[in-house]
Amino acid sequence: MKHILWATIALATASNLGAQTTSPGGTAQKKQNPPSTGVKAAPQMTGGVNRFGDLIGLQTGWSFQILSARFTFDPFDDYTRMFPVANEKLLVLSVAIKNMSKGDSAFNPAAHSFQAIDVNNDVHEQTAYKLLSKPGVEFFPSLKPGQGFGQGGVNTVEVAIKVPLNTKLTKLILKQGRFGTKEEVVRFFLAGATEAEAGGKPDPKNVIAALPESAVKGTPDSVTGLYPSNNYYFRIDGFSTADKLGGQDLEEGKKWVIANVTIKNGLSVKQGIWNFHGPVLGDNAVLIDTDGEKYAAVRFIRKKSDDEVSGEFEPNEQLPFRIAFMVPKSATFKSLKYGSVDGHSYLIDASTAGK
């Protein structure tokens, strides 16, 4: 006999979630190896329909509940250290899970991966899991019957899926069938899509919170004053000038303009400053004058000396330093383009630079 809790969940999902859909011809499709983004034409698989907030019993012996969803540029501090590169963002789901089987069970993230489908029917399915209270730790928990995470929104599991920055998503697919059915997947038709775009009726409860206004406008977070980029955060602390810089000669008619910067480690492990700047000096730091001329960074130096900045810093540690630009004495500036070589760059007001 099936466990009584499973019978209850199966009846609830059947009554609340509506009729299942089937694939053309009723045949199951072979699963693809997960790409990072943009594989055309998701195969149609047999599946049910669900909504955010509702409890699902899955064939793996786990209950699953999407509590909320949001877009973000923030690094995702999971075991793989996922972060959105330029022209990407992360879709992050806050999730509750529970072991509903009769014995101890290990939750396998690979068996509970997601696909995010966009308006062009492109598939994005690079999925990462973490437990909110244990960032940076591989998520593969073994729990006793009835144990779980995220119930009541406490100590939730977070799931991140990489998607292109400007794409419009129409549905999410959890690649696991509901308990008591022969389904292969569960679909979530997203609010904001049309029925024609999603291939099913969008549910007003399936809302993904938009990127913060600061991210859209390219301004720092209103509370922390920080920009997310790669697995780091940074802020611009102002601009200054210098006639000398560690004995390095200035070219004739030039001056040093200094951007004062603080970078924060966004992970639960040590990181090196050069993971942010990359191997090529100046590629990620460019001053732009009012005529559109661009001046790449010449040096990255310490806050209180002219020595090159280097080394590692601890989780959540902040490191102040300076970026030096050699520019014409007559130049006036409009913006600073800055960010990680791998992550998002921002156009930051630099009208006070060189003054």
Secondary structure, DSSP 8 states (H G I E B T S, - for coil): ---HHHHHHHHHHHHHH---B--GGG---------SS-EES-----EEE--TT--EEBTTSEEEEEEEEEEE-S-B-STT-B---TTEEEEEEEEEEEE-SSS-EE--GGGG-EEEEETT-EEE--EEEEETTBTTS----EE-TT-EE-GGGSS-EEEEEEEETT--EEEEEESS-BTTS--SEEEEE-TTS-HHHHTS---TT---B---HHHHHT---TTT--EEETTEEEEEEEEEEES-BTTB---TTEEEEEEEEEEEE-SSS-EETHHHH-SSTTTTEEEEETTS-EEE--EEEESSSSSB--SEE-TT-EEEEEEEEEEETT--EEEEEEE-SSS-EEEEE-TTTT-
